[in-house]
Amino acid sequence: MNRILMAVAALLILNGASVVTQANAQGNAPFAGGGQADAKDPAVDKLEANAVKLEKQFKAKPKDVKLKLKVADAFYQTGHAMMFSDKLGPRVKYRGALKNYRTALSYDPGHKKAAEEKKTIEDIYKSMGREVPK
């Protein structure tokens, strides 16, 4: 677990540095409309659209347990793709992934992968002395 935590922390630092370098090269301040902060990842967008679609289906049939688990997994998949996207800036991807993991866990509190990856992100924020986003 510590290896994973350290690897993700290193990615956060390295990715953040590349955003700053890229933004400075373009003459923009990082996370102020320049760099990767505004980037989109079509693969993540597609997964997110699917998760929202399944969520709407579930709201129409709230007693469908299989559909509920599909919704949870769809949000987990979206969060996972977002977390490891190389097209999104750190502030976008880690906050977004955390939100999707939390949504997955709201539908399936026993989703082990979502719980593990959520904890990894929270641990990274804490190790950096930052407050975990709500």
Secondary structure as GFF3:
##gff-version 3
##sequence-region A 1 134
A	DSSP	alpha_helix	2	26	.	.	.	ID=ss1
A	DSSP	three_ten_helix	35	38	.	.	.	ID=ss2
A	DSSP	alpha_helix	42	60	.	.	.	ID=ss3
A	DSSP	alpha_helix	65	83	.	.	.	ID=ss4
A	DSSP	alpha_helix	90	107	.	.	.	ID=ss5
A	DSSP	alpha_helix	112	127	.	.	.	ID=ss6
###
